[in-house]
Amino acid sequence: MPAAYLQFKDSAAIYWEVEMISFNKNGQVLKVSVIDYKSNSVMRFHEQVAKFPIKKLQFEPLHWTELEGLLSSYQKKNLTDIITEKAFLKSSFKTILVPLKIGLKKITFNLGYVEFPHTFKWNTKSNIHRISMPDSIPEYNYIKPYFKSILGKSSIDVVVEVESSIEMMRIRAVKSTDLSKINEEFIRILKIKKLDQWSSKKPKFAPPDQDLFTFEEAMESYGDEALGNIDFFEKDLLFHLLEKESIRNKMQLAYLSDRIQQGKLLMTLVPQFGFVFRYKGEEMTHYIWELLNSHATYVWSTIILDNEMAIKRIEHEIRTINVQGRTQYRSSFENGEDLFFNALIHKTGNYSYEEYFSRWKQKLDQILI
């Protein structure tokens, strides 16, 4: 706009709603047409995010009857290239807010967003709808019962912003304030620094009566796993680690997140991705480490009352496992006055899946005093 020939009133904020006409990626020029010169959709204005960089905003001719009232001064003779005297016909679209209740079971957590299927009356075809959620990662799909306890309900409230006219209806935005409750206030990552490359380090313990190792044993002794190891990205994104469709410990994760978890949910990223569940018993506080595909559940029980001190202690123990390996850690750990350790093996013998889960649950309940 020719700033030398017009000046907007500064007594109040001015919001225009525009419709994109075209976008030139090479020149980064966005061409728009104003469809509302007095928009009240302030919330949508603050939430909008450009998909690509924009260097120049180019307007279709502005309607003088609407523009003039927004100006404190102008030289109309110098504005002929950017204005039109045609009557302004405001968009016939009306904004409708459609409230929905979507069950947690229908929601899929992805990296940076969630999605769910829903069919509207005006469209018989079921569509997948997406809601932005920066904290979301795919592993949340295995602990949905925990989110049920956070929200106090088994569904989330969703608001769909729909624009309707006689000819058509279209969705402008999909939002949920419930999803904002599932954030870093409740979910805290236990960041354990990766060790240097295992090939450049010496073992931190002397394995008894053994000089030669398989690759898997060597990796474990240096703090890495031969199978199922994950990549760690320090910067912008958490990662999608699941490469296999089957998750061995679904029943354990569901039980722990639904029945046991109290307070903030903790996660470990190395040596493997897992969750640390916290349970405060009558005598002790318990921290339960469950990986996605491990063969055992690790339980630390402590009398330390300070939550941050207790978390630091559990971080230390997991870091020790990262150095020693799980087998050596289980055999060398000594219970002390303030910390006790138990390892619950998931499956032994010829028990069915349901039978060994029941035995695992009984052993866990005996520990959580």
Secondary structure as GFF3:
##gff-version 3
##sequence-region A 1 369
A	DSSP	three_ten_helix	3	5	.	.	.	ID=ss1
A	DSSP	beta_strand	6	8	.	.	.	ID=ss2
A	DSSP	beta_strand	17	24	.	.	.	ID=ss3
A	DSSP	beta_strand	29	36	.	.	.	ID=ss4
A	DSSP	alpha_helix	42	47	.	.	.	ID=ss5
A	DSSP	beta_strand	56	59	.	.	.	ID=ss6
A	DSSP	beta_strand	62	63	.	.	.	ID=ss7
A	DSSP	alpha_helix	64	67	.	.	.	ID=ss8
A	DSSP	three_ten_helix	68	70	.	.	.	ID=ss9
A	DSSP	beta_strand	71	74	.	.	.	ID=ss10
A	DSSP	three_ten_helix	76	78	.	.	.	ID=ss11
A	DSSP	beta_strand	83	84	.	.	.	ID=ss12
A	DSSP	beta_strand	94	103	.	.	.	ID=ss13
A	DSSP	three_ten_helix	104	106	.	.	.	ID=ss14
A	DSSP	beta_strand	108	110	.	.	.	ID=ss15
A	DSSP	beta_strand	113	120	.	.	.	ID=ss16
A	DSSP	beta_strand	123	132	.	.	.	ID=ss17
A	DSSP	three_ten_helix	138	143	.	.	.	ID=ss18
A	DSSP	alpha_helix	144	151	.	.	.	ID=ss19
A	DSSP	beta_strand	155	164	.	.	.	ID=ss20
A	DSSP	beta_strand	169	175	.	.	.	ID=ss21
A	DSSP	three_ten_helix	178	181	.	.	.	ID=ss22
A	DSSP	beta_strand	187	190	.	.	.	ID=ss23
A	DSSP	three_ten_helix	198	200	.	.	.	ID=ss24
A	DSSP	alpha_helix	215	221	.	.	.	ID=ss25
A	DSSP	alpha_helix	250	255	.	.	.	ID=ss26
A	DSSP	pi_helix	256	260	.	.	.	ID=ss27
A	DSSP	beta_strand	265	268	.	.	.	ID=ss28
A	DSSP	beta_strand	274	280	.	.	.	ID=ss29
A	DSSP	beta_strand	285	291	.	.	.	ID=ss30
A	DSSP	beta_strand	296	302	.	.	.	ID=ss31
A	DSSP	alpha_helix	307	324	.	.	.	ID=ss32
A	DSSP	alpha_helix	326	332	.	.	.	ID=ss33
A	DSSP	beta_strand	339	345	.	.	.	ID=ss34
A	DSSP	alpha_helix	353	367	.	.	.	ID=ss35
###
